[in-house]
Amino acid sequence: MGILDALFGRTKPVRPDLDQLFGVPSAALTLEAGAGFRPTGLGSVCFASVEGGAFDEVERQVRALLDADTGRGGVPVEASKDSYGYSWLLARHTPEELPDLVNDLHAVNSELEAHGFGPQLLCSLVGFRDAGGRRPLALVYLYKRGTFYPFAPLPGGGEKRDSPLELEVNAMLGNDLRLEKDLTRWFPVWGAPGL
């Protein structure tokens, strides 16, 4: 950081650290013990699509990588676009295969990053539900920040959050994950695949 950056209050951007994703299985144990939330086996990666053959080829390679186990009973990855035009890849595993799900999410992020499309990556999320299956929760990884935050939409539709639950989960996971301290960056991901 240079002297002008210090004078003007600019800070260096946080470098993405995809290995932070491997902390999710540990966080899942804490979530289950502390709040009764279990993994759903669903996880997704969100990215801004880019027009062009190079990006289409990388996206095809990523999907082929994730679909490699479909011959052995694995579920193919699902691609979708949200109402804002962002692309999502949804991976499915059994709830007990959380480490495999995390590996898939890491592979998608790594592949896009390795081909120069890191700036298009927005977030990854892993879904959870309470013991009764009524309350959804996601651990959202912000690629550009290298941090996580909890997102808990209230059940029953609508776009309302369970903010007390989000703060409770945030306090609970401080030893498991690098959490986003700036609450203004806890963006809602309404209707995200895997939630």
C-alpha positions in Angstrom: 0.0 0.0 0.0 1.4 3.4 -1.0 1.5 6.7 0.9 -1.4 8.1 -1.2 -3.5 5.1 -0.4 -2.9 5.6 3.3 -3.6 9.3 3.1 -6.9 8.8 1.2 -8.0 5.9 3.4 -7.9 3.3 0.6 -7.2 -0.3 1.6 -5.9 -3.2 -0.5 -8.7 -5.4 -1.7 -8.9 -8.8 0.1 -7.6 -11.6 -2.1 -10.0 -14.5 -2.6 -9.0 -17.6 -0.7 -11.0 -20.5 -2.0 -9.6 -22.8 0.6 -11.9 -21.1 3.1 -14.6 -23.2 1.6 -13.1 -26.3 3.2 -14.1 -24.9 6.6 -17.8 -25.5 5.8 -17.9 -29.1 7.1 -16.5 -28.0 10.5 -18.9 -25.1 10.6 -21.7 -27.6 9.8 -20.9 -29.6 12.9 -21.0 -26.4 15.0 -24.3 -25.4 13.4 -25.9 -28.7 14.1 -24.7 -28.8 17.7 -25.5 -25.2 18.5 -28.7 -24.5 16.5 -29.9 -27.8 15.1 -29.3 -26.9 11.4 -28.2 -29.7 9.1 -26.8 -29.6 5.6 -29.3 -30.2 2.8 -26.7 -31.5 0.3 -27.4 -28.5 -2.0 -24.8 -25.9 -2.9 -24.4 -23.4 -5.8 -22.1 -21.0 -7.4 -23.2 -17.7 -8.8 -21.3 -15.8 -11.5 -21.8 -13.1 -14.1 -21.9 -14.7 -17.6 -19.7 -13.3 -20.3 -20.5 -13.5 -23.9 -18.0 -15.4 -26.0 -16.6 -18.8 -27.0 -13.9 -18.9 -24.3 -16.3 -18.5 -21.4 -18.8 -20.9 -23.0 -16.0 -23.5 -23.3 -14.9 -23.1 -19.6 -18.6 -23.3 -18.5 -18.9 -26.5 -20.5 -15.7 -27.9 -18.9 -17.0 -27.1 -15.4 -20.3 -28.8 -16.1 -18.5 -31.9 -17.5 -16.3 -32.0 -14.4 -19.2 -31.9 -12.1 -21.3 -34.4 -14.1 -18.4 -36.9 -14.3 -20.0 -39.1 -11.6 -23.5 -39.3 -13.1 -22.7 -42.7 -14.5 -22.2 -43.9 -10.9 -25.5 -42.5 -9.7 -24.5 -38.9 -9.2 -26.9 -36.2 -10.0 -26.1 -33.9 -12.9 -25.4 -30.2 -12.1 -28.2 -27.8 -12.9 -27.6 -24.5 -14.6 -30.0 -21.5 -14.3 -30.2 -17.8 -14.6 -31.9 -15.5 -12.0 -34.0 -12.5 -12.6 -30.9 -10.2 -12.5 -29.2 -12.2 -15.3 -26.6 -14.0 -13.1 -25.8 -17.6 -13.8 -26.0 -20.3 -11.1 -24.7 -23.8 -11.1 -26.4 -26.1 -8.6 -24.7 -29.2 -7.3 -26.6 -31.9 -5.4 -25.3 -34.5 -3.0 -26.7 -36.3 0.0 -26.5 -34.3 3.3 -23.9 -36.7 4.5 -21.7 -35.9 1.5 -21.0 -32.3 2.5 -17.2 -32.6 1.9 -18.0 -33.8 -1.7 -20.3 -30.9 -2.2 -17.7 -28.5 -0.9 -15.1 -30.0 -3.3 -17.6 -29.5 -6.2 -18.1 -25.8 -5.3 -14.3 -25.3 -4.9 -13.7 -27.0 -8.3 -16.2 -24.6 -10.1 -14.6 -21.5 -8.5 -11.1 -22.7 -9.2 -11.8 -23.6 -12.8 -13.3 -20.3 -13.6 -10.5 -18.5 -11.7 -7.8 -20.5 -13.5 -9.2 -19.5 -16.9 -9.2 -15.8 -16.0 -12.9 -15.5 -15.1 -12.4 -14.8 -11.4 -13.8 -11.3 -11.7 -17.1 -12.9 -12.8 -17.4 -15.0 -9.6 -19.9 -13.5 -7.2 -20.6 -16.0 -4.4 -21.1 -19.7 -3.5 -23.6 -21.0 -1.0 -24.3 -24.1 1.0 -27.8 -24.8 2.1 -29.0 -25.9 5.6 -32.4 -26.6 7.3 -33.4 -26.8 10.9 -34.5 -30.2 12.4 -38.1 -29.6 11.5 -37.1 -28.7 7.9 -39.0 -25.4 8.0 -36.3 -22.8 8.5 -33.8 -22.4 5.6 -30.3 -21.1 6.1 -27.3 -20.6 3.8 -23.7 -20.0 4.4 -22.7 -17.6 1.6 -19.1 -17.3 0.5 -18.3 -13.9 -1.1 -15.6 -14.6 -3.6 -14.2 -11.1 -3.9 -14.0 -10.7 -0.1 -12.9 -14.2 0.9 -15.5 -14.2 3.7 -18.7 -15.9 4.7 -22.0 -14.7 6.1 -25.2 -16.4 7.0 -28.4 -15.7 5.1 -31.7 -16.8 6.6 -34.9 -16.0 4.7 -38.1 -16.3 6.7 -40.2 -19.3 5.7 -43.4 -18.7 3.9 -42.3 -16.7 0.9 -41.8 -13.0 0.6 -38.5 -11.3 0.9 -38.0 -11.0 4.6 -34.9 -12.2 6.6 -34.6 -13.8 10.0 -31.9 -11.3 11.1 -31.8 -12.6 14.7 -30.9 -16.0 13.4 -28.3 -14.6 11.0 -26.6 -12.8 13.9 -26.8 -15.9 16.2 -25.2 -18.1 13.5 -22.6 -15.4 12.8 -21.6 -15.4 16.5 -21.6 -19.2 16.6 -19.2 -19.7 13.6 -16.5 -17.3 14.5 -14.0 -20.1 15.2 -14.9 -22.1 12.1 -15.0 -19.6 9.2 -13.6 -16.2 8.2 -16.8 -14.2 8.6 -17.7 -10.9 6.9 -17.6 -8.2 9.5 -19.2 -5.5 7.3 -23.0 -6.3 7.7 -23.8 -4.1 4.7 -22.1 -6.8 2.6 -24.6 -9.4 3.8 -26.5 -9.3 0.5 -29.8 -11.2 0.3 -29.8 -14.0 -2.3 -33.5 -14.4 -2.7 -34.5 -17.5 -4.6 -30.9 -18.8 -4.9 -30.7 -22.4 -6.1 -29.8 -24.6 -3.2 -31.5 -22.5 -0.5 
